[in-house]
Amino acid sequence: MHNQRCIIVGASHAAGELCISLRKEGWTGSITVIGDENYLPYNRPPLSKTFLAGEKSIDDLLIRHAEAYTKADIEMKLGCRVEKIDRRRKEILLNTGETLGYDKLVLTTGARPRTMDMPGAEPENVFYLRSIEDADHIRPFIQDGRRAVIIGGGYIGLETAAMLVSTGMHVTLLERDPRILNRVAAPEISQFFSRIHTEEGVELFTGVEISELKADEKAEKVKAVVCSDGRRFDADLLIIGIGVITNSELAQEAGLEINNGIVVNAFAETSDPDILAAGDCSYHFNKHYQRWLRLESIQNAVEQAKVAARTICGKPQEYDQIPWFWSDQYDLKLQIAGLSEGYDNLIIRGDLSAGRKMAVFYFKANNLIAVDAVNSPQEFMFGKRALAQFSKLDINKLADVAVPMKELILQD
């Protein structure tokens, strides 16, 4: 192991965790992290919130500072990218022309924003938000009284809307689906967040098809978003958040198995045992839910990276986690444990129509499968623990907030 080399491709959150975990697990060989951005691995969630607002600096975003990587003898090659993987020779080719050999290769390449394919999508006031550079370019357009249009009612769109409206901008959010958060949350959660955003001053429009981005050609800017029904929304700033695409082309060209991401087993290994993958780019089987998943979350990136490190160091341990996520909007913290897809019953603790605190518990065949908790950390932690322990809950009492949480678990 001492003379071996591990190369990590993609300086993502998973990479930041993986390289340090390798040292903790006993890897004594060389470690090189290659990233196409000029920054050390950093936290992306604040990009749409405190960093975009100018409340946090790049230093605040870093997972670890440079000294930590130097101390762990980890080489950082930033501002360059891998062009090709030669599995037969066990080499990678960089865009600089440099060739590096590896014994173990880990792909932590993440994902990139899905782009709108239409004329007028490249002007200087149209943005996607995924990187520090994106946020830096957006910030000069944030001005009190100006008009921002956001296309996409997922978490990135809603978080950005919350931040922009707090600066005094007029914010309009357009969603193609019949409701916001349509693909990731129950209608009740969509209803709750629609109410909150409307109360805060965001104009929400759902079931909207975009037909044109009206450009001011002289200024090389978009001046309005036009919908297929003729409605027009003026814009000084346009932010597009319509999902992501995995950065799996490098793996695909190398002949690795791809299916909604880079396919890995329970030990984070790809179809080539000397190449592993972790984080947003990976597609893995979850034993708890008995299905294949690709997860976009910090928790998944961190835990799967730890599994990959153990595998590389000859200490294999299966990846078996209950997924969890969060989203910050205004003074609301949404915490999600588990996956609600496929539920056949839900119980609400709290009031959807008023206030800013509530929790939704999702069941399938009377078994708890997920909980969404807004400003309700106790319900979140209770639900997360109940999921991990396969606890049976008293559905008849769950909606009664007067009943202590500990009394909701049915004894066998």
Secondary structure, DSSP 4 states (H G I P E B T S, - for coil): -TT-EEEEES-SHHHHHHHHHHHHTT--SEEEEEESSSS-SB--GGGGTTTTTTSS-HHHHBSS-HHHHHHTTEEEEES--EEEEETTTTEEEETTS-EEE-SEEEE---EEEPPP-STT--STTEE--SSHHHHHHHGGG--TT-EEEEE--SHHHHHHHHHHHTTT-EEEEEESSSSTTTTTS-HHHHHHHHHHHHHHT-EEEES--EEEEEEETTTTEEEEEEETTS-EEE-SEEEE---EEE--HHHHHTT--BSSSEE--TTSB-SSTTEEE-STTEEEEETTTTEEE---SHHHHHHHHHHHHHHHTT---------EEEEEETTEEEEEEE--TT-SEEEEEE-SSSSS-EEEEEEETTEEEEEEEES-HHHHHHHHHHHHTT--B-HHHHT-TTS-GGGGBPP-
